[in-house]
Amino acid sequence: MQVNINGIETRYVLSNEGGGPWLTFIHQLGGDLSVWDQLAGYFRDDYTVLRYDVRGHGNTAVSGQPFSVDDLSNDLAALLDALGAPTTHLVGMSMGGMIAQQFALNHPSRVDTLTIADSAARTLPEGRAVWDQRARTARSDGVAALVPTTLGRWLTPGFQAAHPEAVEQIREVLAHTLPEGYAMACEALRDFDVSSKLGSIRCPTLTVAGRHDSGTPPAATRAIADAIEGAQFELLDAAHLAPIEQSHRFAALLETFLERPV
């Protein structure tokens, strides 16, 4: 399905077989909504599951001008408005986790619960050059040039060897991400910093990290939990895409978390 959100044609998939509460998944940089296929299938009987392609990713159009994570948060708010969702449980991975944090700060009354995986509350000054370099590479050589090193960060060698079909799908989506969409997202993540504001988040929060994540060390995700009162932190035996690599364990954690009394 396509809908125009803030002037951008945006792809989304809505699975509401269960007709239950809204549950929204937000993908990583260089990903698209397909990364959530398995988890969406797990939850669709009990929730109204929404997945969408962030601007410049998948089948969502590239922005005509630079944008911030705050803008990406506003895209999500407009999408929920268009679909008639007053509130949602929110799950974000990596870049999606940054968007989820920003959304929870901007629209606290619309978040039932917040789940953040393999993400950070800010980019440290010494990390800004990494985002600039990735943006330059995407623009000059295409995102395909970043695939080998990115997959090495995203998934452990053991998972890559055991699940070649899943890895190939992730590889294809990454390699075909539009260079300008990827580059502008890199620049948005470079400038992201909500670390001083997280204490104002009051919704139930679960954070999940991969033990072998070299790109976003588990300590960065734990720091989010430490900043939000009552937040839960879990460590999985995975690299950066922990909810995908440990999908059964993540689904069990998320199911338990969503069902706890609020």
PAFI-331500 format. One record per residue (C-alpha): x, y, z; residue in three letters. Coordinates in Angstrom, 2 decimals. Each point is the difference from the previous one (the first is absolute). Layout:
N
+---------+---------+---------+--------+
:       X :       Y :       Z : residu :
+---------+---------+---------+--------+
:       X :       Y :       Z :    ALA :
...
+---------+---------+---------+--------+
***
This chain:
262
+---------+---------+---------+--------+
:       X :       Y :       Z : residu :
+---------+---------+---------+--------+
:    0.00 :    0.00 :    0.00 :    MET :
:    1.11 :    3.57 :   -0.71 :    GLN :
:   -1.00 :    3.25 :    1.66 :    VAL :
:    1.33 :    3.54 :   -0.35 :    ASN :
:    1.61 :    1.03 :    3.29 :    ILE :
:    1.40 :    3.51 :    0.31 :    ASN :
:    0.29 :    0.17 :   -3.79 :    GLY :
:    1.78 :   -3.36 :   -0.27 :    ILE :
:   -1.54 :   -3.15 :   -1.51 :    GLU :
:    0.35 :   -2.52 :    2.82 :    THR :
:   -0.38 :   -3.77 :   -0.11 :    ARG :
:   -1.57 :   -1.82 :    2.92 :    TYR :
:   -1.44 :   -3.42 :    0.80 :    VAL :
:   -2.82 :   -0.39 :    2.50 :    LEU :
:   -0.87 :   -3.41 :    1.43 :    SER :
:   -3.07 :    0.15 :    2.20 :    ASN :
:   -1.35 :   -3.53 :    0.02 :    GLU :
:   -0.24 :    0.20 :    3.78 :    GLY :
:   -1.45 :    3.49 :    0.10 :    GLY :
:    1.84 :    0.61 :    3.24 :    GLY :
:    2.11 :    2.93 :    1.24 :    PRO :
:    2.35 :    1.66 :   -2.48 :    TRP :
:    3.58 :   -1.27 :   -0.14 :    LEU :
:    2.41 :    1.91 :   -2.25 :    THR :
:    3.43 :   -1.21 :   -1.15 :    PHE :
:    2.70 :    2.39 :   -1.31 :    ILE :
:    2.95 :   -1.40 :   -1.96 :    HIS :
:    3.73 :    0.76 :   -0.04 :    GLN :
:    2.07 :    2.24 :   -2.28 :    LEU :
:    0.32 :   -1.77 :   -3.35 :    GLY :
:   -2.97 :   -2.22 :    0.74 :    GLY :
:   -3.69 :   -0.05 :   -0.80 :    ASP :
:   -3.19 :   -1.38 :    1.48 :    LEU :
:    0.80 :   -3.55 :   -1.19 :    SER :
:    2.54 :   -0.43 :    2.80 :    VAL :
:   -2.99 :   -0.39 :    2.33 :    TRP :
:   -1.79 :   -2.69 :   -2.05 :    ASP :
:    0.45 :   -2.78 :    2.52 :    GLN :
:   -0.77 :    2.07 :    3.09 :    LEU :
:   -3.04 :    1.59 :   -1.63 :    ALA :
:   -1.34 :   -3.45 :   -0.74 :    GLY :
:    0.48 :   -0.98 :    3.63 :    TYR :
:   -2.02 :    2.92 :    1.38 :    PHE :
:   -2.65 :    0.64 :   -2.63 :    ARG :
:   -2.63 :   -2.26 :    1.57 :    ASP :
:   -0.08 :    2.08 :    3.18 :    ASP :
:    1.01 :    3.48 :   -1.20 :    TYR :
:   -0.59 :    2.41 :   -2.85 :    THR :
:    3.56 :   -0.17 :   -1.35 :    VAL :
:    1.37 :    2.93 :   -2.01 :    LEU :
:    3.28 :   -0.02 :   -1.92 :    ARG :
:    1.19 :    2.72 :   -2.35 :    TYR :
:    3.01 :    1.12 :   -2.03 :    ASP :
:    1.72 :    3.06 :    1.45 :    VAL :
:    0.46 :    2.83 :   -2.52 :    ARG :
:    2.74 :   -0.77 :   -2.52 :    GLY :
:   -0.20 :   -3.74 :    0.74 :    HIS :
:   -1.74 :   -2.90 :   -1.68 :    GLY :
:   -2.92 :    1.26 :   -2.06 :    ASN :
:   -0.36 :    3.31 :    1.82 :    THR :
:    1.14 :    3.00 :   -2.01 :    ALA :
:    3.19 :    1.94 :    0.70 :    VAL :
:   -0.41 :    3.31 :    1.77 :    SER :
:    0.52 :    3.08 :   -2.13 :    GLY :
:    2.06 :    1.65 :    2.72 :    GLN :
:    2.09 :   -0.99 :    3.04 :    PRO :
:   -1.90 :   -1.24 :    3.01 :    PHE :
:    0.50 :   -0.75 :    3.68 :    SER :
:   -1.09 :   -2.86 :    2.24 :    VAL :
:   -2.61 :    2.44 :    1.27 :    ASP :
:   -1.39 :    0.17 :   -3.55 :    ASP :
:   -0.08 :   -3.80 :   -0.15 :    LEU :
:   -1.93 :    0.01 :    3.27 :    SER :
:   -2.50 :    2.40 :   -1.55 :    ASN :
:   -0.33 :   -2.33 :   -3.00 :    ASP :
:   -1.07 :   -2.76 :    2.36 :    LEU :
:   -2.51 :    2.25 :    1.75 :    ALA :
:   -1.52 :    0.97 :   -3.35 :    ALA :
:   -0.15 :   -3.64 :   -1.10 :    LEU :
:   -1.81 :   -1.00 :    3.20 :    LEU :
:   -2.40 :    2.91 :   -0.52 :    ASP :
:   -0.69 :   -1.10 :   -3.57 :    ALA :
:   -0.75 :   -3.55 :    1.14 :    LEU :
:   -2.13 :    1.05 :    2.98 :    GLY :
:    2.30 :   -1.32 :    2.73 :    ALA :
:   -0.31 :    2.13 :    3.16 :    PRO :
:    2.72 :   -1.91 :    1.89 :    THR :
:    2.43 :   -2.85 :   -0.68 :    THR :
:    2.50 :   -2.32 :    1.57 :    HIS :
:    3.25 :    1.02 :   -1.67 :    LEU :
:    2.99 :   -2.20 :   -0.94 :    VAL :
:    3.07 :    1.54 :   -1.62 :    GLY :
:    3.32 :   -1.61 :   -0.97 :    MET :
:    3.21 :    2.01 :   -0.52 :    SER :
:   -1.08 :    3.09 :   -1.96 :    MET :
:   -3.55 :   -1.07 :    0.77 :    GLY :
:    0.85 :    0.13 :    3.68 :    GLY :
:    1.12 :    3.59 :   -0.37 :    MET :
:   -3.24 :    0.88 :   -1.76 :    ILE :
:   -1.93 :   -1.78 :    2.76 :    ALA :
:    1.78 :    1.97 :    2.73 :    GLN :
:   -0.70 :    3.28 :   -1.78 :    GLN :
:   -3.64 :   -0.96 :   -0.54 :    PHE :
:   -0.44 :   -0.88 :    3.68 :    ALA :
:    1.38 :    3.42 :    0.93 :    LEU :
:   -2.07 :    1.90 :   -2.56 :    ASN :
:   -3.25 :   -1.96 :    0.43 :    HIS :
:    0.02 :   -1.58 :    3.49 :    PRO :
:   -3.76 :   -0.48 :    0.13 :    SER :
:    0.07 :   -2.11 :   -3.17 :    ARG :
:    2.50 :   -2.65 :    1.20 :    VAL :
:   -1.42 :   -2.95 :    1.93 :    ASP :
:    3.39 :   -1.66 :    0.45 :    THR :
:    3.47 :    0.64 :   -1.42 :    LEU :
:    2.42 :   -2.72 :   -1.15 :    THR :
:    3.44 :    1.08 :   -1.20 :    ILE :
:    2.49 :   -2.48 :   -1.45 :    ALA :
:    3.68 :    0.53 :   -0.84 :    ASP :
:   -0.24 :    3.77 :    0.14 :    SER :
:    1.51 :    3.02 :    1.72 :    ALA :
:   -1.30 :    3.29 :    1.35 :    ALA :
:    2.63 :    2.05 :   -1.78 :    ARG :
:    2.95 :   -0.03 :   -2.35 :    THR :
:    3.17 :    0.86 :    1.88 :    LEU :
:    2.17 :    2.76 :   -1.50 :    PRO :
:    2.68 :   -2.52 :   -0.92 :    GLU :
:   -2.57 :   -2.07 :   -1.89 :    GLY :
:   -1.26 :    2.77 :   -2.27 :    ARG :
:    2.77 :   -0.54 :   -2.57 :    ALA :
:   -1.13 :   -3.61 :   -0.49 :    VAL :
:   -3.45 :    1.15 :   -1.11 :    TRP :
:    1.51 :    2.60 :   -2.32 :    ASP :
:    2.22 :   -2.64 :   -1.59 :    GLN :
:   -2.88 :   -2.41 :   -0.55 :    ARG :
:   -2.05 :    2.79 :   -1.58 :    ALA :
:    2.88 :    0.87 :   -2.35 :    ARG :
:    0.52 :   -3.62 :   -0.98 :    THR :
:   -3.70 :   -0.50 :   -0.73 :    ALA :
:   -0.09 :    3.06 :   -2.23 :    ARG :
:    3.23 :   -0.77 :   -1.85 :    SER :
:   -0.04 :   -3.80 :   -0.27 :    ASP :
:   -3.55 :   -1.06 :    0.87 :    GLY :
:   -1.25 :   -1.78 :    3.08 :    VAL :
:    1.16 :   -3.35 :   -1.43 :    ALA :
:    3.57 :    1.08 :    0.81 :    ALA :
:   -0.93 :   -0.02 :    3.69 :    LEU :
:   -1.62 :   -3.44 :    0.02 :    VAL :
:    2.93 :   -2.25 :    1.08 :    PRO :
:    1.05 :    2.03 :    3.02 :    THR :
:   -3.60 :    0.74 :    0.97 :    THR :
:   -1.07 :   -3.64 :    0.00 :    LEU :
:    3.06 :   -0.79 :    2.08 :    GLY :
:   -1.28 :    2.40 :    2.66 :    ARG :
:   -3.63 :   -0.99 :   -0.30 :    TRP :
:    0.17 :   -3.80 :    0.27 :    LEU :
:    2.37 :   -2.47 :    1.62 :    THR :
:    1.93 :   -2.43 :   -2.25 :    PRO :
:   -1.92 :   -2.88 :    1.54 :    GLY :
:   -3.36 :    1.46 :   -0.94 :    PHE :
:    1.17 :    0.86 :   -3.51 :    GLN :
:    1.14 :   -3.59 :   -0.52 :    ALA :
:   -3.16 :   -1.55 :    1.44 :    ALA :
:   -2.58 :    2.26 :   -1.66 :    HIS :
:    1.23 :    0.91 :   -3.50 :    PRO :
:   -3.49 :    0.76 :   -1.36 :    GLU :
:   -0.77 :    2.50 :    2.78 :    ALA :
:    3.40 :    1.61 :   -0.48 :    VAL :
:   -0.51 :    0.27 :   -3.76 :    GLU :
:   -3.31 :    1.83 :    0.47 :    GLN :
:    1.63 :    2.49 :    2.38 :    ILE :
:    2.96 :    0.38 :   -2.38 :    ARG :
:   -2.26 :    0.71 :   -2.99 :    GLU :
:   -2.01 :    2.65 :    1.81 :    VAL :
:    3.17 :    1.72 :    1.24 :    LEU :
:    1.73 :   -0.09 :   -3.40 :    ALA :
:   -3.03 :    1.51 :   -1.76 :    HIS :
:   -0.61 :    2.79 :    2.50 :    THR :
:    0.04 :    3.30 :   -1.90 :    LEU :
:    3.37 :    1.70 :    0.57 :    PRO :
:   -1.45 :    3.42 :    0.78 :    GLU :
:   -2.58 :   -1.42 :    2.39 :    GLY :
:    2.71 :   -1.92 :    1.82 :    TYR :
:    2.37 :    2.99 :    0.06 :    ALA :
:   -2.57 :    2.43 :    1.35 :    MET :
:   -0.99 :   -2.50 :    2.68 :    ALA :
:    3.68 :   -0.31 :    0.99 :    CYS :
:    0.15 :    3.76 :    0.45 :    GLU :
:   -3.17 :   -0.05 :    2.09 :    ALA :
:    1.46 :   -2.67 :    2.29 :    LEU :
:    3.28 :    1.93 :    0.20 :    ARG :
:   -1.84 :    2.93 :    1.58 :    ASP :
:   -2.28 :   -2.02 :    2.29 :    PHE :
:    0.14 :    0.65 :    3.76 :    ASP :
:   -2.89 :   -0.47 :    2.43 :    VAL :
:    2.15 :   -1.25 :    2.86 :    SER :
:   -0.86 :    2.91 :    2.30 :    SER :
:   -3.75 :   -0.42 :   -0.55 :    LYS :
:   -0.56 :   -3.73 :    0.56 :    LEU :
:   -0.85 :    0.47 :    3.67 :    GLY :
:   -3.33 :    1.51 :   -1.05 :    SER :
:   -1.17 :   -3.24 :   -1.64 :    ILE :
:   -2.59 :   -1.62 :    2.25 :    ARG :
:   -1.37 :   -2.89 :   -2.07 :    CYS :
:    1.07 :   -3.59 :    0.69 :    PRO :
:    3.30 :   -0.53 :   -1.82 :    THR :
:    1.97 :   -3.07 :   -1.10 :    LEU :
:    3.50 :    0.30 :   -1.44 :    THR :
:    1.83 :   -2.87 :   -1.71 :    VAL :
:    3.61 :   -0.24 :   -1.14 :    ALA :
:    2.16 :   -2.54 :   -1.81 :    GLY :
:    2.97 :   -1.25 :    1.98 :    ARG :
:    2.19 :    0.02 :   -3.14 :    HIS :
:   -1.15 :    3.36 :   -1.36 :    ASP :
:    3.14 :    1.94 :   -0.94 :    SER :
:   -1.81 :    2.90 :   -1.69 :    GLY :
:   -2.27 :    0.90 :    2.93 :    THR :
:    1.60 :   -1.49 :    3.11 :    PRO :
:   -2.45 :   -1.46 :    2.53 :    PRO :
:    1.02 :    2.71 :    2.47 :    ALA :
:   -1.61 :    2.61 :   -2.26 :    ALA :
:   -3.34 :   -1.84 :    0.06 :    THR :
:    0.27 :   -0.65 :    3.73 :    ARG :
:    0.52 :    3.74 :    0.52 :    ALA :
:   -3.46 :    0.59 :   -1.48 :    ILE :
:   -1.52 :   -2.36 :    2.55 :    ALA :
:    1.96 :    1.63 :    2.79 :    ASP :
:   -1.40 :    3.41 :   -0.96 :    ALA :
:   -3.67 :   -1.07 :   -0.07 :    ILE :
:   -1.60 :   -0.80 :    3.33 :    GLU :
:   -0.98 :   -3.66 :    0.29 :    GLY :
:    1.39 :   -0.97 :   -3.40 :    ALA :
:    1.07 :   -3.59 :   -0.59 :    GLN :
:    3.26 :   -1.00 :   -1.72 :    PHE :
:    0.64 :   -3.36 :   -1.65 :    GLU :
:    3.15 :   -1.33 :   -1.68 :    LEU :
:   -0.28 :   -2.54 :   -2.82 :    LEU :
:    2.67 :   -2.21 :   -1.57 :    ASP :
:    0.06 :    1.89 :   -3.30 :    ALA :
:    1.62 :    2.83 :   -1.92 :    ALA :
:   -1.69 :    3.25 :   -1.05 :    HIS :
:   -3.29 :   -1.39 :   -1.33 :    LEU :
:   -0.76 :   -1.84 :    3.22 :    ALA :
:   -3.81 :   -0.22 :   -0.51 :    PRO :
:    0.62 :   -1.73 :   -3.32 :    ILE :
:    2.90 :   -2.23 :    0.99 :    GLU :
:   -1.73 :   -1.09 :    3.22 :    GLN :
:   -3.55 :    0.35 :   -1.29 :    SER :
:   -1.57 :   -2.67 :    2.23 :    HIS :
:    1.61 :    1.35 :    3.13 :    ARG :
:   -0.86 :    3.58 :   -0.94 :    PHE :
:   -3.61 :   -0.95 :   -0.77 :    ALA :
:   -0.31 :   -1.68 :    3.40 :    ALA :
:    1.46 :    3.04 :    1.76 :    LEU :
:   -2.27 :    2.36 :   -1.89 :    LEU :
:   -3.10 :   -2.12 :    0.54 :    GLU :
:    0.60 :   -0.12 :    3.76 :    THR :
:    0.74 :    3.72 :    0.11 :    PHE :
:   -3.13 :    0.97 :   -1.95 :    LEU :
:   -2.24 :   -2.13 :    2.19 :    GLU :
:    1.18 :    1.36 :    3.33 :    ARG :
:   -2.43 :    2.30 :    1.84 :    PRO :
:    0.57 :    3.69 :   -0.62 :    VAL :
+---------+---------+---------+--------+
***
